[in-house]
């Protein structure tokens, strides 16, 4: 169906975006708000498209201008940059916990703990890369699980429609057969009468 094709197209598109993002992060490219940080925030908002309150929270919790300033803060995370990094972690992982299925909770918890530890000892570049990698990876898992559920549902609906059509055709054929029986019996009676006359 069209809905199923659309979902599969979206899955294929996300796979391409995932590969391009992986290459960028490995090469330390497009870390800024105009790149993968901004797209991370947008993807979070896209998962709850009708919740303007959650969009406002995402914009407040992941301010692009402050993120871009963080990119220029130097090699170490200190002072205001440390506080901002901690608030980012809190917002991102609280939102991931809200959106993800229970099966993903343990992985989210472990990645959150690792990032919180990095604030106190990692370089800014390592923290930024890990923050973006973890955020996008968990969003990929959420979107993949959602797509799988939609695909399974669409297939079930398609199968139900096919079954209903088969049953309808069978009922129609059975009705035609019942209607034709009197005519067949009438022909047989006429033939029996002809045979009797011939005798």
N, C-alpha and C positions, 0 to 999 in steps of 0.2 A: 504494500500500500504506500501511498504518498507519505504518510506520517512516519512509517518505518524507514523509508528511504531517506527522509530528512534527518532522522536521528542518526542513521549510519553515516551520512555525509558530515554531520557535526562531529561525530567520533573521529572520522578520518582527518578532518580539519584540525581538531585538537591534537592529534598525533603529530601532525606536521609542525604545529606551533610548539609542541613539547620538545621536539628535536632541535628546532631553531633556538629555543630558549636555553636548552642544555649547552649548545655550542657557544652562545653568548656568555653564559655564566662562567664557563670554563676559560673563556678568553677575556674575562673581566670587561665585558661590553654591556652597555645599556642598563647600568644599575640604577639610573636616576628615575625621577618621577615621570619623565617623558618616555621611559623605557619599562623595565620589568617591575619596578615598584608601583608605578601607576597602573599597570595592567593587573597586578596582584589585587590592588584595591578595587578595580573595576570588576574583576572576576568574583570577588566577595559580594559586591553589590548585585551582580547578575544572578546570583543564586537566590536572592529574595527580591525580585524585580518590583513587586507591588508594595514593598515596605519602605516608604520614604524616611521613616524614623531610623531604620537600620542603615540606610544610605548616609544620612546625616552623621550617624555615629561613626561610620567608616571614614568619612571625610575628616571628622574631628580626630579620630584615633590614629589615622595614617596621613597626616598633613604632608603634602608633597613638597612644599617650600622648605619645611624644617628638615625633611629627609635630604633634600639637595644640599642644605647647609651642612648636614652631617657628613656628606661626602667630602666636604672640604675641611673637616675638623682635624685632619692629621692622621697619623698612623695608629694612635692609641685611643681607646674609648675612655674619656674622663669627663668629670664635671657634668655640665648640662647634657653632653652627648650620652653619658652613661644613664642619666635619668630618662632621656628620650628613648634610648634603646630598650630600657626596662618597660616603659609604657607601651612601646610597640609590641614587644613580646606578649605582654598581658592582653592587649586588644586582639592581636591576631589569633592567639591560641584559645582565648575565651570564645571567639567567634567560630573557630574551627570545631571546638567541642559542641557548640550549639548546632552546627550544620551536619556534622559527621554521624555516621551510624555507630552504635556502641562497639562494634568490632574494631573500629579504628582508634578508640580512645587511648589504648595503651601506647600505641606508636606516637600519637600526638603528645601524650604526657612525657615520654622519654625525650622527644625532640625539644620540647619546651625546656626541660631541665638542662639539656646540653647547651641551649642558647643562653639560658640564664647564667650558666657557668662561664660561657665565653665573654660575657659582658665584663667579667672581672679579670680576664687574662689574655684574651685573643686580640689580634690586631683588628683594626676597623674593617679592613678589606675582607678578612676571613669571616668576621661576624656578618657583614652585609651579604656576602655570597651565600653563607649558610642560611641566613634569614629568608632570602629570596628562594633558594632551592627548597627549603622545607615548606614554606608557604605554598608555592606553586605545586609541589608534589602532593601535598595533602588535598589541595583543591582538585587536582587531577583525579585522585582516588574518589573524592565525593562525586564529581561529575561522571566518572566512569560507572560508579555504582548506580547513579540515577539513570544513566543511559541504558544500562543492562536491565534495570527494572522496567523502563518504558518499552524496550524491545521485547522483553518477555510478555508484557501486557498486550502489546500490539499483535504479537504472534498468537496469543490466546484468543484475542478478539477475532482475528482472521480465521482461526480454526473453528471458532464457534459459528461464524457466518457461513463457512463452507458446509458445516454439519447441518445448519438450518436449511441451506439450499438443497442439500442432498435429501433431507427429510421431506422438504416441500415437493421436490420432483417425484420422490417415491410415492407420496400421498396422492399427487396428481395422477400418476400412472395407475395407481390402485383404483382411483375413482373412475378413470376412463375404462378400466377393465370391468368394473362392476356395471357401468352403464351399457357396455356392449354385450353383456351376458344375455339379457332378454331377447335381443335381436338374434343371437346365435341359437338360443333355444327355440325361437319362432321358426327359424329356417329348418331346424331339425324336425320340429313337429310337422311342417309342411312336407318334408321329405318322407317322413314316416307315413303320412296320409297318402302320398303318391304311391308309395310302395304297397300300401294296403289295397289301393284301388287297382293296382296292376295285378294283384293276386286275384 
